[in-house]
Amino acid sequence: MSEATVTIGLPLRAQDEVECRRCDVHCEKVVHPGACLARSCPFVYAYEAWGRTYMGCLQKVFDVEIDVALLEEAESERGGFGAVRARRAPLPMCEVEVISCYGNREDELGCRNPEFHELPRERTSFRIFARVTDAS
């Protein structure tokens, strides 16, 4: 039996991915559902069940349904509600953040996929990478 070689190539639009596993540091994109309500996102839906109101995302950027009363209560506190894992590419109006796990595993080469950390293409942004060396 022969071993198969697995080659992982970089995607064409790394910014649109929701997770990166190209090195030992695992990164994921998360969205803040509290911002969806604060920004009056047109893709938020709500329904009532069991005497409570629940909200979710029509575009399935995140796939959980959250109790609105608990979300609003948490948002009024210092730490806020927090983030949930993005299941598909976030929309331009989403409040997005990249979180990394196992940061201690980073090696001297660093991130293998720096485009993953960029904001969606509809947002204007730029990143500057500079390395200063002593010319003596």
WOJOKA-V225043 format. One record per residue. N is the residue number from 0. RES is the residue in one small letter. PSI is psi in degrees with one decimal (none if undefined). Layout:
BEGIN
N:RES:PSI
N:RES:PSI
END
This chain:
BEGIN
0:m:129.6
1:s:153.2
2:e:137.4
3:a:138.5
4:t:126.5
5:v:123.5
6:t:125.6
7:i:113.1
8:g:162.1
9:l:141.3
10:p:162.4
11:l:-39.0
12:r:79.7
13:a:-26.9
14:q:-24.9
15:d:-7.9
16:e:157.3
17:v:-9.6
18:e:153.8
19:c:128.1
20:r:33.4
21:r:-7.7
22:c:-174.9
23:d:-15.5
24:v:120.2
25:h:127.1
26:c:144.6
27:e:151.0
28:k:139.0
29:v:152.6
30:v:155.0
31:h:104.5
32:p:-25.7
33:g:-33.7
34:a:-29.2
35:c:-44.7
36:l:-42.5
37:a:-33.3
38:r:1.8
39:s:51.5
40:c:131.6
41:p:-10.0
42:f:8.0
43:v:133.5
44:y:157.7
45:a:150.9
46:y:159.1
47:e:137.3
48:a:139.0
49:w:33.4
50:g:11.3
51:r:159.6
52:t:130.3
53:y:147.8
54:m:156.9
55:g:-173.0
56:c:122.8
57:l:-31.5
58:q:-1.9
59:k:35.2
60:v:-40.7
61:f:146.9
62:d:18.1
63:v:154.9
64:e:131.1
65:i:137.2
66:d:117.7
67:v:-39.6
68:a:-42.7
69:l:-37.6
70:l:-46.6
71:e:-38.4
72:e:-45.3
73:a:-37.0
74:e:-26.8
75:s:-12.3
76:e:170.4
77:r:-50.0
78:g:-16.7
79:g:-178.0
80:f:-38.8
81:g:-163.9
82:a:159.8
83:v:155.7
84:r:133.5
85:a:135.9
86:r:-15.6
87:r:173.6
88:a:125.9
89:p:151.3
90:l:163.2
91:p:-29.6
92:m:-3.8
93:c:143.8
94:e:109.0
95:v:150.1
96:e:149.4
97:v:127.0
98:i:147.2
99:s:140.6
100:c:151.8
101:y:44.4
102:g:-25.8
103:n:-12.0
104:r:-6.0
105:e:135.6
106:d:-175.4
107:e:-21.8
108:l:-29.6
109:g:-156.0
110:c:131.2
111:r:-12.6
112:n:64.4
113:p:-23.3
114:e:-22.5
115:f:-32.2
116:h:-6.3
117:e:154.2
118:l:160.5
119:p:152.7
120:r:-21.5
121:e:-15.7
122:r:140.7
123:t:128.0
124:s:164.9
125:f:155.8
126:r:142.5
127:i:127.8
128:f:123.3
129:a:145.3
130:r:117.3
131:v:128.1
132:t:154.6
133:d:122.7
134:a:11.0
135:s:none
END
